[in-house]
Amino acid sequence: MDDTRGRLTKDGIRIYERADFGGMHCAGKLAAEILDRIAPHVVPGQSTGELDRLITEWVEQAGAKSATIGYKGYQHASCISVNHVVCHGIPGPKVLKDGDILNIDVTVIVDGWFGDTSRMFVAGKLPRKSERLIQVTHDALMLGIEAARPGNTFGDIGHAIQSYVEKQRMSVVRDFCGHGLGRVFHAPPNVLHYGREGTGPRLEEGMFFTIEPMVNLGRPETKVLGDDWTAVTRDKSLSAQFEHSVGIGADGPEIFTLSPAGLFHPTWS
């Protein structure tokens, strides 16, 4: 879908108008509501394919479209990444076991606007080491969002995330990043989750993008499996990810994908 709204910066980043924030809030809210609804279905014995079937059904019931069905040949309304799967896990017959952690990533299109979010879930009892990984990843996301203010740089976002994660003796995945979005799924800029303060393009009011750090308990290296989608940790360590879509307002970041039910974190209720 072509997007000619607003203007482009010298780095090719689109600057949207204030009126466009409403469309992003609507799309983001639906994506977040769908993840709220899936939470009680994430239980031991459930298959990832059934979770995706429910998500597909709910997107259709809302009169929206899935951005991922048909995207580069992908055939599912969600990515479901379990344990050492970093991202882009394909839903299927895999059955969840007690203590499994998983990221569910959903992107919907509402009136031409893209809402993209992911969060962590746990099937059954949350193991202690997994709980700490999830908490560090969530906190890293929120520190990155806090740094997303007009006048700061994208390097400031990456530095905030990386410096915090590494102080916790964990690692930030380098092979995948956040991205611009709006009336398209992926657009400039690439939002790196590591970096140096003061580097990269400067943040301006009207920029829309995702921040979605992937954090590993072990080393940061990943590999993509033979299905050309599923990315896993090379050392088979656990991985976690949280993602919000945000817009840069005059006074700071606006989160488009807040959980209406307050369920963005698996230990919140």
C-alpha positions in Angstrom: 0.0 0.0 0.0 1.5 3.3 -1.1 1.6 6.1 1.6 2.0 9.7 0.4 1.0 11.3 3.7 3.2 13.8 5.4 6.7 14.4 4.4 10.0 12.4 4.3 13.1 13.3 6.2 16.5 13.1 4.5 16.8 9.6 6.0 13.6 8.5 4.3 11.5 8.5 7.5 7.9 9.6 7.0 6.6 12.4 9.3 2.9 12.0 9.8 0.3 14.6 10.7 -1.3 14.9 14.2 -4.6 13.6 12.7 -2.9 10.4 11.7 -2.3 9.4 15.3 -6.0 8.4 15.7 -5.8 5.8 13.0 -2.7 4.3 14.6 -4.4 4.2 18.0 -7.3 2.3 16.6 -5.2 -0.3 14.8 -2.9 -0.7 17.8 -5.8 -1.1 20.2 -7.3 -4.0 18.2 -4.0 -5.8 18.0 -3.6 -5.4 21.8 -7.2 -6.5 22.4 -6.6 -9.7 20.4 -3.5 -10.5 22.6 -5.6 -9.8 25.7 -8.2 -12.3 24.4 -5.6 -15.0 23.7 -4.1 -14.9 27.2 -6.5 -17.5 28.9 -6.0 -19.9 26.0 -2.2 -20.1 26.6 -2.2 -23.3 28.7 -0.3 -26.6 28.8 -1.7 -28.9 26.2 -2.8 -26.2 23.8 -1.2 -26.2 20.3 0.3 -23.1 18.8 -1.9 -23.8 15.7 -5.0 -23.5 17.7 -3.9 -20.2 19.2 -3.3 -18.9 15.7 -6.7 -20.2 14.5 -8.4 -18.2 17.3 -6.4 -15.1 16.4 -7.3 -15.4 12.7 -11.0 -15.7 13.7 -10.9 -12.7 15.9 -9.2 -10.5 13.3 -11.9 -11.4 10.8 -14.7 -10.9 13.3 -13.4 -7.3 13.9 -13.6 -6.5 10.2 -9.9 -6.0 10.0 -7.2 -7.8 8.0 -4.1 -9.7 9.1 -0.9 -8.0 7.8 1.0 -11.3 7.9 -1.3 -13.6 6.0 0.2 -13.6 2.5 3.2 -11.5 3.5 6.2 -12.9 1.6 4.3 -16.2 1.5 3.6 -16.4 5.2 0.2 -18.1 5.9 -0.7 -17.2 9.5 -2.2 -14.3 11.5 0.5 -14.6 14.2 4.1 -15.6 14.8 4.4 -17.7 17.9 7.9 -18.2 19.3 8.4 -20.7 22.1 11.4 -20.9 24.5 14.6 -20.6 22.4 12.8 -19.4 19.3 13.7 -15.7 19.0 11.1 -14.6 16.5 9.0 -15.6 13.5 8.0 -18.9 15.0 5.4 -20.6 12.7 2.2 -21.8 14.5 1.4 -25.5 14.0 0.9 -28.8 15.9 3.5 -28.0 18.6 1.8 -28.5 22.0 2.7 -26.3 24.9 4.2 -27.8 28.0 4.1 -26.6 31.6 6.6 -23.8 32.0 7.0 -22.9 28.3 7.4 -19.2 27.6 6.2 -17.8 24.3 6.0 -14.6 22.4 2.9 -14.0 20.3 3.2 -11.3 17.6 0.2 -9.9 15.8 -0.2 -7.2 13.2 -3.6 -6.0 12.0 -4.7 -3.5 9.4 -7.6 -1.2 10.4 -8.8 1.3 7.8 -5.4 1.1 6.2 -3.4 1.6 9.4 -1.1 -1.1 10.7 -1.1 -2.1 14.4 1.9 -4.2 15.4 2.6 -5.6 18.8 3.9 -8.7 20.6 4.2 -9.8 24.2 5.3 -12.7 26.3 3.0 -15.5 27.7 3.6 -18.5 29.9 1.9 -21.9 29.8 1.4 -23.0 33.4 3.9 -22.2 36.1 6.5 -19.6 35.2 10.1 -20.8 36.0 12.2 -18.4 38.0 14.9 -17.9 35.3 12.3 -17.3 32.7 10.5 -14.8 34.9 13.7 -12.8 35.3 14.4 -12.9 31.5 10.8 -11.7 30.8 11.1 -8.9 33.3 14.4 -7.6 32.0 13.1 -7.7 28.4 9.9 -5.8 29.4 11.9 -3.2 31.3 14.3 -2.8 28.4 11.4 -2.1 26.0 10.0 0.6 28.4 13.5 2.2 28.8 13.8 2.3 25.0 10.3 4.0 24.7 11.3 6.5 27.4 14.3 7.5 25.2 12.0 8.0 22.2 11.6 11.8 22.5 11.9 14.6 20.0 15.5 15.8 19.7 16.9 12.4 20.9 18.4 10.0 18.3 17.6 6.4 17.4 21.0 5.6 18.9 19.7 6.8 22.2 16.9 4.2 22.1 19.3 1.4 21.3 21.8 2.5 23.9 19.1 2.6 26.6 18.1 -0.9 25.8 21.5 -2.4 25.4 23.2 -0.9 28.4 20.4 -2.0 30.7 20.2 -5.6 29.3 24.0 -6.1 29.5 24.1 -4.9 33.1 21.7 -7.8 33.8 24.2 -10.2 32.2 21.9 -10.9 29.3 22.4 -10.1 25.6 20.5 -8.1 22.9 19.8 -9.8 19.6 21.5 -7.9 16.7 20.0 -9.7 13.8 16.5 -8.3 14.0 15.2 -4.8 14.7 12.2 -2.5 15.0 10.8 -0.7 11.9 8.8 2.2 10.7 5.1 1.6 10.0 1.9 3.6 9.5 0.0 2.9 6.3 2.7 0.3 5.4 3.9 -2.7 7.3 7.6 -2.0 7.1 9.3 1.3 6.3 12.4 3.3 7.4 13.9 3.6 9.9 15.4 0.4 11.2 15.2 0.7 14.9 18.2 -1.1 16.4 18.1 -2.3 20.0 21.7 -1.5 20.6 23.9 1.4 19.8 25.7 4.6 20.9 24.1 7.7 22.4 23.8 10.6 19.9 24.1 8.5 16.8 21.6 7.8 14.0 18.7 9.9 12.7 17.2 12.5 15.1 13.7 11.8 16.4 11.0 14.2 15.2 7.3 14.6 16.1 5.2 12.6 13.8 7.4 9.5 13.4 5.7 6.1 13.8 7.8 3.0 14.5 8.0 -0.2 16.5 10.4 -0.9 19.4 10.7 -4.7 19.9 13.9 -5.8 21.7 14.7 -9.5 21.7 16.8 -10.5 24.7 18.6 -13.8 25.2 19.7 -15.5 28.5 22.8 -16.6 26.6 24.7 -15.2 23.7 23.1 -12.9 21.1 23.7 -14.9 18.0 20.8 -16.4 16.1 20.2 -18.7 13.1 17.2 -19.1 10.8 15.9 -22.6 10.3 15.2 -24.3 7.0 11.6 -23.0 6.8 13.2 -19.6 6.2 11.2 -18.0 9.0 11.9 -19.5 12.4 14.9 -17.7 14.1 16.4 -19.5 17.1 19.3 -18.8 19.5 22.5 -20.5 18.4 23.3 -21.6 21.9 19.7 -22.8 22.5 19.3 -20.3 25.4 15.9 -18.9 26.2 14.8 -15.7 24.4 12.1 -13.2 25.1 10.6 -10.2 23.3 8.1 -7.4 23.8 6.9 -5.0 21.1 5.0 -1.8 21.1 4.1 0.5 18.2 4.8 4.1 19.1 4.4 7.6 17.7 6.5 10.6 18.6 4.3 13.4 20.0 5.3 16.9 20.9 5.9 15.9 24.5 7.3 12.4 24.0 6.3 9.0 22.9 2.7 7.8 22.5 2.2 4.0 22.8 -0.4 2.8 20.3 -0.6 -0.8 21.5 -1.3 -0.5 25.2 -3.2 -3.5 26.6 -6.8 -2.4 27.3 -7.1 -5.1 30.0 -3.7 -4.4 31.5 -2.3 -7.8 30.4 0.8 -6.8 28.5 3.1 -8.6 31.0 2.3 -12.3 31.8 2.5 -11.8 35.6 0.0 -8.8 35.5 -3.6 -9.6 36.2 
